[in-house]
Amino acid sequence: MVLVVQPANNFDSNLYVNPKSKPSPVIIPVIDLTDSEAKTQIVKACEEFGFFKVINHGVRPDLLTLLELEAIKFFALPRSLKEKAGPPDPFGYGSKRIGPNGDLGWIEYILLDANLSSESHKTSDVFRQTPPVFREMVKEYMEKMKGMSSKVLEMVEEELKIEPKEKLSSLVQVMDSDSCLRMNHYPEKEETPAKGEIGFGEHTDPQLISLLRSNDTEGLQICVKDGTWVDVTPDHSSFFVIVGDTLQVMTNGRFKSVKHRVVTATKRSRLSMIYFAGPPLSEKIAPLRCLVPKQDDWLYNEFTWSEYKLSAYKTKLGDYRLGLFEKQ
Ligand code: GA4
């Protein structure tokens, strides 16, 4: 059964399909970044879903179109050329294998260090296969994503009255912030895929926040509070913001790092770009004192981002990574 819900005000309708119960609508918040109410809506969305859609984001549409075109050209290169930029370590070109621990998906991708000045070998190898304009666009795109991620976090700071001495938005702005960009290509299929076939398995993002943009091919799903998977209607002109594990810790669990995945729902290819905004490697991560003054109330032990990352790379995609850092 298909249930259609009219979008109300700044909300988008999505179909909530639960095989065990009757379908009911799930509303994914749509936030206009230029709206005076945006910061209140962002906090609400981070608490309820750990996920929301952003419109009026200020990124010029031609940058999105042109970068997408260049990415398509990269993925259209002969496999032997693409493989010169792989395997990912974690940066570079990868196909089917995700991470070092046996996860597989119907996907090929490039993972790039946001710090292009300290380019890894594999990052340079990606750009060796492509015209210089690709590198220039990636650079501009990453700058824009850095700007958007810090703007969203600044709004969170304002709404939650996070004091300037407690760092949040600055963590993703500084030179040594450990952010990266992933371009995912889910190749087209010859036949209609079996329902629910996995493109990218379920997981949470380890960083603070992620900004996802895709072409108009469906496939992205998020897991809502009752454990149901919800289709996210694609929208190539908007961004989707995903709360990561680090922001969950810093808000002491008030914001949820949302489980998400990509299923191959159609024959058409899907292209997505995700910017993962992370803190500097040496940054100490713990619940913010202005939100949770008494350390006894902290749900997590303090760790550095480097420790968390190291531990994440020992896990499989679907593992619950925060478990090791929870207070007993
Ligand atoms: C999930 C979010 C990002 O895509 C990513 C992924 C990373 C990778 O593909 O190299 C990881 C995964 C992600 C978490 C657990 C480890 C590491 C694959 C994997 C099995 C780039 C990231 O930062 O963490």
Residues whose N, C-alpha, C, O or C-beta is under 5 A from the ligand:
A	BS01	GA4	P90 I98 G99 P100 T204 D205 P206 A312 Y313 T315 K316 L317
